[in-house]
Amino acid sequence: MKLAVVVQRYGADLNGGAELHARYVAEHLAPHADVEVLTTSTTDYITWKNDLTPGVEQVNGIPVCRFPVSRERDPDDFGRRSEHVFGEEHSIGSELAWLRSEGPTSPALVKHLRRHGHEYDFCVFFSYRYYHAYHGARVTPDQAVLVPTAERDPALGLEIFGPAFRGVRALMYNSHEERALIQGVSGNERVPGVVVGIGSEVPSDPQPDRFRQRTGLHGPTLIYVGRIDENKGCKELFDFFQRYARIDQALTLVLIGNPIMAIPEHPRIRHLGFVSDEEKFDAMAAAELLVIPSYYESLSMVTLEAWALGRPVLANGKCDVLCGQCVRSNAGLYYENYEEFAESLHIILTQRRLREALGANGRIYFDRHYTWPTIERKYLDMFDRLQQEDPANRPAREAIPGWFGRRRRTVPPASDVVDRLPRGPASGEGGAAAS
Amino acid sequence: MAEFNIQSDSVDVTRIMEQIRERIREKRGADYTEEHVRELASVKLERFLDPRQVRSGLVEQYRQLDAAEGQDPIDWSTPSLLGPPPESFEFDTETIYKSSRGPTGKIIQMIRKLLNPFLKLLFNPDPMVHALTRQAEINAYTLQLLQQQTDLAERVTKQFERAGAKFQAREELDSLNYEVLNNLVVEMTRLSVDMKNHMMRVESVAGRLDFAERRARALETVVQHRSTPSTDEAGSRDGDSTSGSGSGRTRRRRRRSRRRGGGSGEADAPAATQPATDGGNGDTPVPTDAAPEPSGGGTSAEASAPAVDTDTASPTPEEPVPSAAAPETAPSVETATLASPPTTGDAGGDAGGPQDTPVSADPEPGERSGDPDEQ
């Protein structure tokens, strides 16, 4: 079986969520299939600047074929177009222009797929919202398997993505909430889909004492791992923690990750910066719990890692995915305001039995649904299923409207579409349910 | 914090979150309720604006701010923009031939006039003259408008400055409002505590009064037993022979009911012997009750009893004395009678007031013995 993993950026040192996801999937499917990665020659997700050489190279034993990006992103143009399609009535043409503006615009990649797509059994596209996935899936309708990595953001409400969700062979969802969102916006229930997520390489013997000795932190710790960014809910986290620290002066908030925003000067907030995986897992094992303040997550790998280490999480309850994961796993509490944050944190910190029970549930949940053998099996089962599918039953590809149709301003604002989608955790058993 | 009953294999995050949210709601319930807030909001503020209660000069500052706010209202009326039309610069067919060179100029003007037909062959200068005239008028008019706009802008700026000052005054007023409200809450809390203290003191005083009355009655009994044992005995015998034990019980019950309060008095006393002026409260001297009864009411001891304490209805003449040799037991006997469970008719009197409480049992004064005034 020959597979193409198509992703916007690829590299051993890239830590973006979807990019890391794609690399893990490619590397874990490599023993089962002939995997090739098709990507762009950029590492900058803001400008898509061509900073790598186009061509083929090997990354961790996987052949990676890079294609140039034809135009860099103009942030002003992209912002203007985003405001238009998200907030105003617009046309399909405006959405296609928005997609080009967002990038990474790589016609060479799409051309390669058009010419050689049939040589692959399946092309696994990552991140529905980018140029490569939209146009690549359109030119390889018989091979396209989409890993949407969708969140509740306005882009999901764009009209052009409905046919894309309905036109692929299968979707590999990260969570039940993601599946509910995509089915709600596109009505693609007939397209095969499975909630898969992603596994994680968690060491079996992390050394919490090593972390404590290295940092000198011996009291209880609350840990946050990820980009320290206002968009990740860190501002609210700092606010809540500083209020809580007035009550509990022994607790320390440990931050791991690159800061995009200012970190408040506080004696109980400790920023360790970007650390190695070993140090990260040591820190997580030493912590009482992990906090995930983000409002938008499609899966949150770090949550799964915490559960794999037997640590409970305290998640932002306004994020449907995190809330749903906590409810399904019974391995974390969630908050929607400061009172709930303080109560939940206090309970987890002070009640050892509850903390241990939540951690144990998290470990069970991870072992059951997010170990790599399970993830690989789900992918391979889906490929088998698709190969046995009768080609006559495949849905016909929906064409893009014509010249006049693309210019008709009848498409509602994407934000309104997303606002109408159901909220809250989705029902579903574990992560194994398949539709 | 209440413990959650968590079993390792039965953690239900949804239920825990419900419990957490319930606890948060309970905590919030300890704050002001919605009714309290509404009540506070509906109270008229001026009622509490007393300089003796709040900081010195606060009300005066209020009034000053209020006056500052009220004075010099902003005039938003639109000023008259149009003045008289500007003077026009005269243009006519001759103007364009004129010259300012004096005598030479006249020659030039004449030459120009002579050549005018040739000029008119080329173009007609009249419309140009007319247009220039109009333009001059328009220019002057525009200048005037600009001047007026400048004036208007200055006035608007001044008015904005005044509005800014007004906003500043409003901010000061807000801080004063906050201070007054804060004082109000403090004062109301203090008054509430004071009121509770006073209520407790009234209860205490009432209890002590009742105890004192009972002690006085007991002492009177002892004194009278010692001073007039023969009379007492005669009276007692006389009473027994004339009215019998039933009448004695009736009087005793009447006295008890009077002591306990109006409700019980009304319920227990026969209509014939309980006058309307009694009021049932047991505090009013009852002339009819003090009047000679058929059974030995004419003894000297009985005549002196109401004068001592009409409320407590001296027990000596009417009370069947168990034994003249044991006068000290009299108070305890009476107390035991009073401490008996109230009848249905007594219920209203028992519930009548706090003064019943110390009467109800002997240990009560002892319980209150912590109060040094009581001893």
Chai-1 contact restraints between the chains, C-beta under 6 A:
chainA,res_idxA,chainB,res_idxB,connection_type,confidence,min_distance_angstrom,max_distance_angstrom,comment,restraint_id
A,C326,B,V13,contact,1.0,0.0,6.0,A-B,restraint_1
A,V327,B,V13,contact,1.0,0.0,6.0,A-B,restraint_2
A,V327,B,T14,contact,1.0,0.0,6.0,A-B,restraint_3
A,N330,B,V11,contact,1.0,0.0,6.0,A-B,restraint_4
A,N330,B,V13,contact,1.0,0.0,6.0,A-B,restraint_5
A,E339,B,I24,contact,1.0,0.0,6.0,A-B,restraint_6
A,E343,B,I20,contact,1.0,0.0,6.0,A-B,restraint_7
A,S344,B,I20,contact,1.0,0.0,6.0,A-B,restraint_8
A,R353,B,I6,contact,1.0,0.0,6.0,A-B,restraint_9
A,L354,B,F4,contact,1.0,0.0,6.0,A-B,restraint_10
A,L354,B,I6,contact,1.0,0.0,6.0,A-B,restraint_11
A,A357,B,I6,contact,1.0,0.0,6.0,A-B,restraint_12
A,A357,B,S8,contact,1.0,0.0,6.0,A-B,restraint_13
A,A357,B,V11,contact,1.0,0.0,6.0,A-B,restraint_14
A,A360,B,S8,contact,1.0,0.0,6.0,A-B,restraint_15
A,N361,B,V11,contact,1.0,0.0,6.0,A-B,restraint_16
